[in-house]
Amino acid sequence: MIGLVTAMVIVFLGYLIKYKRWSWLIAGYNTASPKDKALYDEIALFTGMGNFLFLLAAITIIPAIGEFVGKPWIIGLGWAMFTVAVFAFLIYANTGNRFKKPE
C-alpha cells in the first residue's frame, strides 16, 4: 500500500515539473541565478525530469506488487531496478549537455 501511495506522489511531482513547469522542485536549478538559468533549455529539462519521475513511479509499483504477492525476490528486483534507473539518469543528465541551450 505504501508503495502505491509513493508512486502516486512521484507521478504528481512529475506532472508538476513536466506540465506545470514548477522549476523550484528541481534542486540546484531553483537556486541558480537568472544568468545560469538562461544557459538551460527549460523545455528539455522539465520534460526530462518529468519523464524520469514517471519512470521511477512505475518502477516503485514493482516492489509493492512483490509485497502484495509475498515474493521477496520481486521486491529486491524492484529496488535494484530503481537504483539502476537513478544512476543511469544521473549519467544521462550529466553527459552530452543534454539540457543546455544550443549555441
ZICORTA-V232167 format. One record per run of one state. SS is the DSSP state (alpha for helix, beta for strand, coil for the rest). FROM is the first residue (numbers start at 1). LEN is the number of residues. If there is no record, write none. Layout:
# ZICORTA-V232167
ss = (SS;SS)
from = (FROM;FROM)
len = (LEN;LEN)
This chain:
# ZICORTA-V232167
ss = (coil;alpha;coil;alpha;coil;alpha;coil;beta;coil;alpha;coil;alpha;coil;beta;coil)
from = (1;2;19;23;26;34;38;40;41;42;70;72;95;100;101)
len = (1;17;4;3;8;4;2;1;1;28;2;23;5;1;3)
